[in-house]
Amino acid sequence: MNGLYSTWLPKNYIFDPQTLSEISNRVIVSQKDNSTESLLRSLRDELASHYGPQFINEYKAEDWVFNNAGGAMGQMIILHASISEYVILFGSAVGTEGHTGVHFADDYFTILKGRQTAGSAYATEPEIYEPGMTHHLVKGTPKQYSMPEGSFALELAQGWIPCMLPFGLLDTFTSTLDIINLYRTVYLTGRDIAKNLIQNRKF
């Protein structure tokens, strides 16, 4: 499984972290007002223009869901999901803090608005990520992180995505009991993975 991580999986990747960072920065700089939703919609449209609308979902307000994982609570909308990678908009209107989890995937977290602070278990000073900066969480690396209110980011994860799902879903059974949100999250994720397998032939 670890061997496939560096051989077979990358052959299925559509997205490039550097390209996503460049597009994000271009949209941030061109933003003419302070509207967070306008920024997120503009970024979605730029991604669809670059990668093709078949790979980037539409931005629909009703497709936002809560995400409870690692003690943190945030909001997310899925722009792309497959077995090998996902792209989401993630953030929190009220702020959040928690554990990143330990994942069989590399995670690239580009700040769009607000900021993120992060730190390893041995850290005595925080890592600080401002708009336009990308926090690369290396596969298998745990950190603590926090985001103040009004912070949002573009997140790309590349690796064994199904292995990440328990981290993002188990809090429903151990704390929140938000079954409706769980259903919507599973439905939206599964629908996109199936679409990319069948229609776009992408793992």
C-alpha positions in Angstrom: 0.0 0.0 0.0 2.8 2.4 0.8 4.6 1.4 -2.4 1.5 2.3 -4.4 1.4 5.7 -2.7 4.4 6.9 -4.6 3.9 4.9 -7.8 0.3 4.1 -8.9 -1.6 6.9 -7.0 0.2 9.9 -8.5 -0.7 8.7 -12.0 -4.3 9.4 -11.0 -3.8 12.9 -9.7 -5.5 15.8 -11.5 -4.4 18.6 -9.3 -1.1 20.2 -8.7 -0.5 21.9 -5.3 1.6 24.7 -6.9 -1.0 25.4 -9.5 -3.7 25.6 -6.9 -1.6 28.0 -4.8 -1.0 30.2 -7.9 -4.7 30.3 -8.8 -5.6 31.0 -5.2 -3.2 33.9 -4.9 -4.4 35.3 -8.2 -8.0 35.3 -7.0 -7.0 36.8 -3.6 -5.2 39.7 -5.3 -8.0 40.4 -7.8 -10.7 40.4 -5.1 -12.5 43.8 -5.3 -14.5 43.6 -2.1 -14.3 42.0 1.3 -17.0 39.4 0.7 -15.9 36.0 1.7 -18.5 34.3 -0.4 -17.5 36.3 -3.5 -13.9 35.2 -2.9 -14.9 31.5 -2.6 -17.2 31.6 -5.7 -14.5 33.4 -7.8 -11.9 30.8 -6.8 -14.3 27.9 -7.7 -14.9 29.5 -11.1 -11.2 29.9 -11.7 -10.6 26.3 -10.8 -13.3 25.1 -13.1 -11.9 27.3 -15.9 -8.4 25.8 -15.5 -9.2 22.1 -14.8 -12.6 21.9 -16.6 -16.1 21.9 -15.0 -16.3 18.1 -15.2 -13.7 18.0 -12.4 -14.9 20.9 -10.3 -18.4 20.8 -8.7 -20.7 23.8 -8.9 -20.8 26.2 -5.9 -24.2 25.7 -4.2 -25.0 27.1 -0.8 -27.0 24.0 0.0 -23.9 21.7 -0.5 -22.1 23.2 2.5 -21.9 20.8 5.4 -20.4 20.8 8.9 -17.2 18.9 9.6 -16.4 17.6 13.1 -13.0 16.0 13.3 -10.2 15.9 15.8 -12.1 18.1 18.2 -12.5 20.9 15.6 -15.7 22.0 14.0 -15.8 23.7 10.6 -17.7 24.1 7.4 -16.8 22.6 4.0 -18.0 22.3 0.5 -16.7 19.5 -1.8 -15.3 20.7 -5.1 -13.8 17.4 -6.1 -13.6 13.9 -4.5 -12.0 10.7 -5.8 -10.2 7.7 -4.3 -6.8 9.4 -4.7 -7.6 13.1 -4.0 -10.1 15.7 -2.9 -10.4 19.5 -3.1 -12.6 21.3 -0.7 -13.3 24.8 0.6 -12.9 24.6 4.4 -13.2 27.2 7.1 -15.3 28.5 10.0 -17.4 31.6 10.4 -16.9 31.4 14.2 -13.4 29.9 14.5 -12.2 26.5 15.4 -9.2 24.5 16.9 -8.2 20.9 17.1 -6.1 18.0 15.9 -5.2 17.5 12.2 -5.4 13.8 12.4 -2.8 11.4 11.1 -3.5 10.6 7.5 -2.3 8.3 4.6 -2.2 11.4 2.4 -0.4 14.7 1.9 -2.5 17.7 2.7 -2.1 21.2 1.2 -4.0 24.0 3.0 -3.9 27.3 1.2 -5.3 30.2 3.3 -7.8 32.4 1.5 -9.0 34.6 4.3 -8.1 34.9 7.9 -5.2 32.8 9.1 -4.2 29.4 10.5 -1.7 28.6 13.3 -0.3 25.2 13.7 2.3 23.3 15.7 3.8 19.9 16.3 4.0 18.3 19.7 7.6 19.6 20.2 6.9 23.1 19.0 7.2 26.1 21.4 6.3 28.7 18.8 3.4 28.5 16.4 3.6 28.2 12.6 1.6 31.0 11.1 -0.1 30.9 7.7 -1.6 34.1 6.3 -3.7 34.5 3.1 -1.9 33.1 0.0 0.4 30.8 2.1 0.1 27.0 1.9 0.5 24.7 4.9 1.8 21.4 3.7 0.9 18.6 6.2 3.1 15.7 5.3 1.6 12.2 5.2 1.6 10.7 8.7 2.3 14.0 10.5 0.1 15.1 13.3 -0.3 18.7 14.4 -2.5 21.0 16.5 -4.1 23.8 14.5 -6.4 26.8 15.0 -8.3 29.2 12.8 -9.9 32.4 14.1 -13.4 33.4 13.1 -14.0 34.2 9.4 -11.0 32.1 8.2 -11.3 30.0 5.1 -8.9 27.9 3.0 -8.7 25.8 -0.2 -7.6 22.2 0.8 -6.1 19.6 -1.4 -5.5 16.1 -0.1 -3.6 13.5 -2.2 -3.2 9.9 -1.1 -5.5 7.1 0.1 -8.6 9.3 0.6 -10.9 6.5 1.9 -8.5 6.1 4.8 -9.3 9.7 5.9 -13.1 9.2 6.0 -13.3 7.7 9.5 -11.5 10.8 11.0 -14.1 13.0 9.3 -17.2 11.0 10.3 -16.7 9.3 13.6 -17.5 12.4 15.7 -21.1 12.0 14.7 -21.3 8.7 16.6 -19.2 9.8 19.6 -20.4 13.3 20.2 -22.6 15.3 17.8 -25.2 12.7 16.8 -25.9 15.0 13.8 -27.2 12.1 11.6 -28.6 14.4 8.9 -25.2 16.1 8.4 -23.6 12.7 8.3 -26.0 11.5 5.6 -25.4 14.7 3.5 -21.6 14.4 3.9 -21.6 10.7 2.9 -24.0 11.3 0.0 -22.1 14.3 -1.4 -18.7 12.5 -1.1 -19.9 9.2 -2.5 -21.7 10.9 -5.3 -18.6 12.7 -6.4 -16.3 9.6 -6.1 -18.7 7.6 -8.2 -19.0 10.3 -10.8 -15.2 10.6 -11.1 -14.9 6.8 -11.4 -17.6 6.3 -14.0 -17.8 9.5 -15.9 -14.2 10.9 -15.7 -12.5 7.5 -15.2 -10.4 9.0 -12.4 -9.4 7.2 -9.2 
